[in-house]
Every structure is written in structure tokens, then in C-alpha cells.
Amino acid sequence: MATNPANWAKDLTRYLSEVQGEYKKISWPAQNEALAGSIGVVVVVAVITTVLGLIDFGLSRIMQLILG
């Protein structure tokens, strides 16, 4: 199933052309939308991190009480 090395350049050119075509289809969000989305992600991650940290702390305290 080896490919002819002479076709590699042609295949690479076709692939890069297809990538460029797909890249042109991308609709990028406005800067304020991207910033709002980023801030939203940071807030959600901070909340989840805090909740999981509190759960971990609570469970570790319970284990300490049980074990000794």
C-alpha cells in the first residue's frame, strides 16, 4: 500500500488547497463576543474549581475523623 513518492507533492498541494478552502468558511466572532466567552469560561472554571476544592477538603476532613 505504498504511495508513489512522485505523487506526494501533488497530494500535499491538494490537501493544502482544501485546508485553505475550509479556512475561508470559518466565521470568526467579534472581539467583544470572544472576550465575553473567554470571561465566561474563566468564571465557570473558577466556580467548578472552588466547589471541587471544598468537596475535597470536606471529604479529607471526614476521612481524618474516621481514621484517627
C-alpha positions in Angstrom: 0.0 0.0 0.0 3.0 2.3 -0.5 2.3 5.6 -2.3 4.4 6.7 -5.2 6.7 9.5 -3.8 6.2 11.4 -7.1 2.5 11.9 -6.0 3.4 13.3 -2.6 3.8 16.9 -3.8 0.5 16.7 -5.7 -1.3 15.2 -2.8 0.2 17.8 -0.4 -0.8 20.7 -2.8 -4.4 19.3 -3.0 -4.6 18.9 0.8 -3.3 22.5 1.5 -5.8 23.8 -1.1 -8.6 22.0 0.7 -7.5 23.4 4.0 -7.4 26.9 2.6 -10.9 26.4 1.3 -12.2 25.2 4.7 -10.4 28.1 6.4 -12.3 30.6 4.3 -15.6 29.1 5.6 -14.8 30.0 9.2 -16.9 32.8 10.7 -14.8 34.4 13.5 -16.7 36.0 16.4 -16.4 39.7 17.0 -13.7 40.7 19.6 -16.3 41.6 22.3 -18.0 38.2 21.8 -14.7 36.4 22.1 -13.8 38.3 25.2 -17.2 37.7 26.8 -16.9 34.0 26.0 -13.4 33.8 27.5 -14.5 35.6 30.7 -17.4 33.2 30.9 -15.1 30.2 30.6 -12.8 31.6 33.3 -15.7 32.2 35.7 -17.2 28.7 35.2 -13.7 27.1 35.7 -13.2 29.1 38.9 -16.6 28.1 40.3 -16.1 24.4 39.5 -12.6 24.5 40.9 -13.8 26.1 44.1 -16.7 23.6 44.5 -14.5 20.6 43.9 -11.8 22.0 46.3 -14.4 22.4 49.0 -15.7 18.9 48.4 -12.2 17.5 48.5 -11.4 19.4 51.7 -14.6 18.2 53.3 -14.0 14.6 52.3 -10.5 14.7 53.6 -11.6 16.0 57.0 -14.2 13.2 57.2 -11.6 10.6 56.4 -9.3 12.1 59.1 -12.1 11.8 61.6 -12.9 8.2 60.6 -9.3 7.1 60.5 -8.0 8.7 63.5 
